[in-house]
Amino acid sequence: MKVQFTFKLTHGGQVLESNGVVGVGTKNPMHAHACIGWDPVAKQVYYLDQHGADTIYFGHVTREGDDLIFDFNALSGDTGHYRSVSHVQSDSYGSTMATEKDGKWVDMGFHIGLHRV
């Protein structure tokens, strides 16, 4: 499946914003918009992600070694609690996704690898 995203710094460099499409060229592509910025109350980096017109996720991002850990919940269109582990390098990006079931993280079989073009 073809995925296309752009990233830019906004709000004077305070927010990383991404816009993209999952399933470019397919019959039903999904448009997504995400922002990463500073949550002054939690004193953590926040993650806000909108998939299509009806699904919104919110959570926080932490760093473990060379990985970014996204821990987030659905605010609308879904009821899940998720954890994405992302490994970012200068020319590639890899990510895995897990969901919480009965207090344990379960691999969702959703693994992506992207490279810069």
MARPA-64604 format. One line per field, with one value per residue (C-alpha): x, y, z; residue number from 1. Coordinates in steps of 0.2 Angstrom, whole numbers, plus 5000, padded with zeros to 4 digits. Each point is the difference from the previous one (the first is absolute). Layout:
N
u <- X  ...
v <- Y  ...
w <- Z  ...
pos <- NUM  ...
end
This chain:
117
u <- 5000  5007  5001  5004  5003  5008  5007  5003  5004  4986  4996  5018  5007  4990  4989  5005  4985  4997  4987  4998  4991  5000  4996  5005  4991  4988  4981  4998  5016  5001  5006  5009  5006  5011  5008  5014  5003  5003  4987  5004  4988  5007  5017  5002  4999  4983  4993  4984  4994  4985  4996  4987  4985  4995  5015  5011  5014  5009  5015  5018  5017  5015  5017  5008  5018  4998  4981  4986  4985  4983  4987  4983  4981  4986  4989  4987  4996  5009  5002  5018  5016  5015  5019  5011  5019  5008  5019  5005  5016  5006  4994  4987  4986  4993  4985  4990  4983  4993  4983  4996  4990  4997  5015  5012  5007  4995  5009  4987  5011  5001  5018  5006  5016  5002  5015  5003  4998
v <- 5000  5017  5013  5018  5013  5017  5007  5018  5010  5013  5013  5007  4982  4995  4987  4986  4998  4986  4998  4985  4986  4981  4990  5013  4996  4987  5001  5006  5009  5006  5017  5004  5015  4999  5013  4997  5014  5004  4997  5013  4991  4983  5006  4988  5000  4997  4991  5004  4991  5000  4986  5004  5011  4990  4992  5010  4994  5009  4995  5003  4996  4995  4994  4983  4999  5003  4997  5011  4993  5006  4996  5006  4997  5003  5015  4996  4987  4987  4994  4993  5003  4999  5000  5003  4998  5010  4999  5015  5002  5013  4990  4988  4997  4984  4998  4986  5002  4991  5002  4997  4985  4993  5012  4993  5007  4989  5002  5005  4993  5018  5003  5014  5004  5017  5007  5018  5004
w <- 5000  4996  5014  4997  5014  5002  5016  5005  5015  5004  5014  5000  5000  5016  4990  4988  4988  4988  4986  4990  4991  5004  4984  4987  4983  5008  4999  5019  5005  5019  5003  5016  5010  5015  5011  5013  5013  5018  5013  5014  5012  4999  4996  4986  4981  4994  4985  4991  4985  4989  4988  4987  5006  5015  5010  5012  5011  5014  5011  5004  4993  5010  4995  5004  4993  4981  5000  5002  5009  4996  5014  4995  5001  4988  5003  4987  4987  5010  5018  5001  5009  4989  5000  4985  5001  4986  4996  4990  4990  4988  4985  5007  5012  5007  5012  5008  5008  5015  5009  5019  5004  5018  5006  4987  4984  4985  4983  4987  4985  4994  4995  4989  4992  4991  4991  4994  4982
pos <- 1  2  3  4  5  6  7  8  9  10  11  12  13  14  15  16  17  18  19  20  21  22  23  24  25  26  27  28  29  30  31  32  33  34  35  36  37  38  39  40  41  42  43  44  45  46  47  48  49  50  51  52  53  54  55  56  57  58  59  60  61  62  63  64  65  66  67  68  69  70  71  72  73  74  75  76  77  78  79  80  81  82  83  84  85  86  87  88  89  90  91  92  93  94  95  96  97  98  99  100  101  102  103  104  105  106  107  108  109  110  111  112  113  114  115  116  117
end
